[in-house]
Amino acid sequence: MNPKIREQISAGGVAVRLDRPLPELAIVLMVREMRWQLPKGLIDEGESPEQAALREVREEAGINCSIVSPIETIDYWFTVDRDSPPLKIHKYVHFFLMKYLSGDVADHDHEVDEARWVTLDEAMDLLEFESERTVVLKAFRSISTSDLSGKKW
């Protein structure tokens, strides 16, 4: 039996703080999957991708941020086998570069086992998905080429 196909649209962020010797970003360890990833989640009805990304970072990483710029939209496929017939999902995730404003990564919600600040090198070692490592690299490249003392930061 062929699986049904459904589209999902999510948003998330590369939340960065620059007040340390090395820039750091927030990553989360998801309870069910036990994997490190960027904070992200489904866009609720009536939300823009930007609003959803800020909400998800606040919920999953426990921090408040402002959006600096879009990074990119990634897409991938996965199958959910718990349904009969299985459900094939084509997922799109809008990622944004974010500036950390306030909050504590210890204040994450119940979907997350742990949230932490990591350096770029640590993120490259810990993040599960190649697509998210690529998003982080793009975000950090844009930071290094921007005027860090300017309006964005």
Secondary structure, DSSP 8 states (H G I E B T S, - for coil): ---EEEEEEEEEEEEEE-SSSS-EEEEEEETTT--EE--EEE--TT--HHHHHHHHHHHHH-EEEEEEEEEEEEEEEEEETTSSS-EEEEEEEEEEEEEEEEE-GGG--TTEEEEEEEEHHHHHHHBS-HHHHHHHHHHHHHHHHS-TTSTT-
